[in-house]
């Protein structure tokens, strides 16, 4: 559990998400702690507004690369996997 005595770290956010053994969620997403959202959302918005187009495009590229791990598709295979193959 996240202690109010320390700032949150990546493990506080991702420990219960799928594929954490091989997927760095910080490459595909921005995390906002519950505390930050409740107490200082204006600062969160400021930080997100400062994200450059290049930084956003890098996140989108990384997200597209891992999309098959989260999407079910008919006729998938180990060569062209979808979420089912990632569970195996």
C-alpha positions as CSV (number, residue, x, y, z in Angstrom):
1,X,0.0,0.0,0.0
2,X,1.1,3.5,-0.6
3,X,2.1,5.3,2.5
4,X,1.1,9.0,2.8
5,X,4.7,9.6,4.2
6,X,6.4,9.0,0.9
7,X,5.7,10.0,-2.7
8,X,4.3,7.2,-4.9
9,X,6.6,5.2,-7.0
10,X,6.0,3.2,-10.2
11,X,5.5,-0.1,-8.3
12,X,2.5,1.5,-6.5
13,X,0.7,1.9,-9.8
14,X,1.7,-1.1,-11.8
15,X,2.0,-4.0,-9.4
16,X,-1.5,-5.3,-10.3
17,X,-1.5,-4.6,-14.0
18,X,-1.0,-7.4,-16.6
19,X,2.3,-8.1,-18.3
20,X,4.4,-6.2,-15.8
21,X,7.3,-8.7,-16.2
22,X,8.0,-7.4,-19.8
23,X,6.0,-4.2,-20.2
24,X,7.3,-0.9,-18.9
25,X,4.0,1.0,-18.4
26,X,5.8,4.3,-18.0
27,X,6.7,4.0,-21.7
28,X,3.0,3.8,-22.8
29,X,1.1,5.8,-20.1
30,X,1.2,8.7,-17.7
31,X,0.3,7.8,-14.1
32,X,-1.5,10.1,-11.7
33,X,-1.8,9.1,-8.1
34,X,-5.2,9.2,-6.4
35,X,-3.7,11.8,-4.0
36,X,-2.5,14.0,-6.8
37,X,-5.8,13.8,-8.6
38,X,-7.8,14.7,-5.5
39,X,-5.5,17.4,-4.2
40,X,-3.6,19.0,-7.1
41,X,-5.2,18.1,-10.4
42,X,-4.4,21.6,-11.8
43,X,-0.7,20.7,-11.4
44,X,-1.3,17.4,-13.2
45,X,-3.0,19.2,-16.1
46,X,0.0,21.6,-16.2
47,X,2.5,18.8,-16.4
48,X,0.5,17.0,-19.1
49,X,0.1,20.3,-21.1
50,X,3.9,20.5,-21.2
51,X,4.2,17.2,-22.9
52,X,5.8,17.8,-26.3
53,X,4.4,16.4,-29.5
54,X,7.5,14.3,-29.8
55,X,7.0,12.9,-26.3
56,X,3.3,12.1,-27.0
57,X,4.2,10.5,-30.3
58,X,6.8,8.3,-28.6
59,X,4.1,7.1,-26.2
60,X,1.7,6.4,-29.1
61,X,4.4,4.4,-30.9
62,X,5.1,2.4,-27.8
63,X,1.4,1.8,-27.2
64,X,0.8,0.7,-30.8
65,X,3.7,-1.8,-30.3
66,X,2.0,-3.5,-27.3
67,X,-1.6,-3.3,-28.5
68,X,-1.8,-7.0,-29.5
69,X,-1.3,-7.9,-25.8
70,X,-4.6,-6.3,-24.9
71,X,-6.8,-6.9,-28.0
72,X,-8.5,-10.2,-28.9
73,X,-8.5,-10.9,-32.6
74,X,-9.8,-13.8,-34.6
75,X,-7.3,-15.9,-36.5
76,X,-4.4,-14.8,-34.2
77,X,-1.3,-17.0,-34.0
78,X,2.1,-17.0,-32.3
79,X,3.4,-15.2,-35.4
80,X,0.6,-12.6,-35.2
81,X,-0.5,-12.8,-31.6
82,X,-3.4,-11.2,-29.8
83,X,-4.2,-11.1,-26.1
84,X,-4.9,-14.9,-25.9
85,X,-1.4,-15.8,-27.0
86,X,0.1,-13.4,-24.5
87,X,-1.7,-15.3,-21.7
88,X,-0.2,-18.6,-22.7
